[in-house]
Amino acid sequence: MNEAELLLEPLLAELDLDVEGRRVTALGGGHGLAVALQAILDYGDIITAIVGVADDGGSSGRLVPALSIPPMGDLRRALLALSPDPSLWRRLMEYRFGEAGADIAGHSLGNLLIAALTEMSGSFEDALNTAGRLLGARGAVVPAAAEPLTLEADVDGVTVRGQVAIATGRGRISALRVLPDSARATRTACAAIASADTIVLGPGSLFTSLIAGLRVPGIAEAINAASGSLVYVCNLTTQDGETLGMDGTAHVAALSTVGGVRPPDVVVAHDGPLRVPRGLEPVAVPQHSGRVETGDLADPAAEWPAHDPARLAAILRRLA
């Protein structure tokens, strides 16, 4: 066992505890994964978030090249979603410096804290585990891979590289890859998938958050071999760029054709009122050979279409 594996042993032990209760593993990134985790907190007992590590925008995009560690922005957001109780540590992890011209302008203090914990421990996974303990997180957050990855996509036959470029581009995405080719899923992520009673995919950016995690070698294979139920939470609307023109059925199909995972056992979709921004379309309830659960899932108070955690929890709890 190498040094990194020794540092991971406490977290692996937590995942393998013989504890009765619902084991729920969620995979994704960004705001969508945070909402899913807030919903899962309502009924899950042993919760693990698996987060992609190909983000090349914002504070994370500036830190990754300098520090050679995975982007921590989506991981930090997942930790905060699992730590709803107010605390000084939460305020620090949420703090973002202003845009005045200093080197730290626009940086999230939480990202810097995770970077510091990584240098102190020598392990990115151990740093996330420590940050979770400081926040009082009610679950574990683990990276899909232990190194920063680069996304590469085939868009209308043209190769496009980088998460931001893929997300904001126009055209049909027929393939998605992660680089370097040597990248592998973390042992912790695979263990969380194998032990889950329910695996929740989405909501969130279909290709650059969700499928980006599935394309890490070992993740899709672990899901396909797992005995737990696979649940996909469909997006409310299309996303300007990567999913323009894609209906609900196309969203579900892309999980298999591009993401490489088995068809979901259950698809959860919105069916109710929704304010759709100009230029986008609602993602209609998909045609699916498996079970489809629908409900009014939209947050009526949100300025931009978003799932309501409580409404989503009501459906996911029934499926658990």
Stockholm file with secondary structure:
# STOCKHOLM 1.0

chainA/1-320         MNEAELLLEPLLAELDLDVEGRRVTALGGGHGLAVALQAILDYGDIITAIVGVADDGGSSGRLVPALSIPPMGDLRRALLALSPDPSLWRRLMEYRFGEAGADIAGHSLGNLLIAALTEMSGSFEDALNTAGRLLGARGAVVPAAAEPLTLEADVDGVTVRGQVAIATGRGRISALRVLPDSARATRTACAAIASADTIVLGPGSLFTSLIAGLRVPGIAEAINAASGSLVYVCNLTTQDGETLGMDGTAHVAALSTVGGVRPPDVVVAHDGPLRVPRGLEPVAVPQHSGRVETGDLADPAAEWPAHDPARLAAILRRLA
#=GR chainA/1-320 SS CCHHHHHHHHHHHHHTCCCCSCEEEEEECHHHHHHHHHHHTTTCSEEEEEECCCCCSHHHHHHHHHHCSCCCHHHHHHHHHTCCSCCHHHHHHHCBCCSSSSTTTTCBHHHHHHHHHHHHHSCHHHHHHHHHHHHTCSSEEEESBSSCCEEEEEETTEEEESHHHHHHCCSCEEEEEEESTTCCBCHHHHHHHHHCSEEEECSSCIIIIIIHHHTSTTHHHHHHHCCSEEEEECCSBCCTTTTTTCCHHHHHHHHHHTTCCCCCSEEEEECSCCCCCTTCCBCCCCCCSSEEEEECCBCTTCSSCCBCHHHHHHHHHHHC
#=GC SS_cons         CCHHHHHHHHHHHHHTCCCCSCEEEEEECHHHHHHHHHHHTTTCSEEEEEECCCCCSHHHHHHHHHHCSCCCHHHHHHHHHTCCSCCHHHHHHHCBCCSSSSTTTTCBHHHHHHHHHHHHHSCHHHHHHHHHHHHTCSSEEEESBSSCCEEEEEETTEEEESHHHHHHCCSCEEEEEEESTTCCBCHHHHHHHHHCSEEEECSSCIIIIIIHHHTSTTHHHHHHHCCSEEEEECCSBCCTTTTTTCCHHHHHHHHHHTTCCCCCSEEEEECSCCCCCTTCCBCCCCCCSSEEEEECCBCTTCSSCCBCHHHHHHHHHHHC
//
